[in-house]
Amino acid sequence: MPTRIHTLIAATLLTFAFPASPAHAEDGIWKVGDGYVIRFAKLDLSNTLDRQTLLGQVERTAEKLCRSERPAAARNACKAETIRSMKNSAGPGLRATLDVARIERDGIQQAQR
């Protein structure tokens, strides 16, 4: 229970410390890799569900970029590195939004155990 409370407090603090705005691209379009685009202009990144939607888009894009990797361990490592690289290419506000989304998702998963 204390872990869940700490997670929620951290997520709340991050939300207020870094305003959730499309920091990387003013038009809400994030170009990733060769030919992949994540569109988030219509997402309200101050909303939990929309942050989860953005995180899902990032993870699906990483899966697409790494789908040809074999074996599964190499594919998983590729996805983790791709997500890390995508976050590094984002602006600080978008990076913080993705961090908050992961904290929120991990907190919910932890609470469900």
Beta strands, then each sheet from edge to edge (+ up, - down):
strand 1: 29-32
strand 2: 36-39
sheet 1: 1+ 2-
end
